[in-house]
């Protein structure tokens, strides 16, 4: 199983023009047969960072990917 960071990095790399990180991450998780619960768990991490740092979810995903 891939780590949250690896999945977020892949979603960021697969991000299409005008697409949200939520949609890209959902696509990556479906590709690997992951569950909606896993999606919620990872997005909770991203949203927590976004709230704490006062940035968008996309910027927060980039922060998590660099950590």
N, C-alpha and C positions, 0 to 999 in steps of 0.2 A: 504494500500500500504506500502511496506517495504521501509526503508530508504536506501540511497546509501551505507552507512556504512554496514548495515545488508546484502545487496546484495553482496558487496565485500567480507565480512567475509565468507559468504556461498560459494562464488566462490573459495576463497582460500582454504576452507575446502574440496571442491569437486575437487580440482585440481588433474589431473592425471599425471603420470610420463611423462615428456617431453612436457607437454601441456602448452600453453601460457595462461596468465591471460585473454587475450582478448577472447580466445575461451571458457574458463571456464565461464566467465561472460556472454557471449552470450547464453550459454546453460542454465544458471540459469535464465536469463531474459525470455527466451522462455518458461521455465517451469512455470513461473508466468504470462505468456501472455503479457509481456511488449513489447514495440515497439523498432524498430531500433533507433528511435530518443532518447529514454531513454538510450539505450546502448551508443550512441554517447555522450550524456550528462555526463554519469558516466565516460566513458573513457577519456573525456576531462579533468575531475578533476584529474584522475590518471596521465595522461600525463603531466599536468601542474605541479604536485608535482614532477614527475620524472625529468622534465626539471629544475625546481627550485633547487632540491636537488642533481642533477647530478647522478641519480641512474636509474636502469632499471624500466620498467613498473611494474614488479612483486614486486620489492622492494618498489616502490611507493604505490602499492596497500596495502602492509603490513603496511606502514606508515599511510595511510588513515584509515585502519581498526583499528589501535590503537588509533587514534585521538578521 
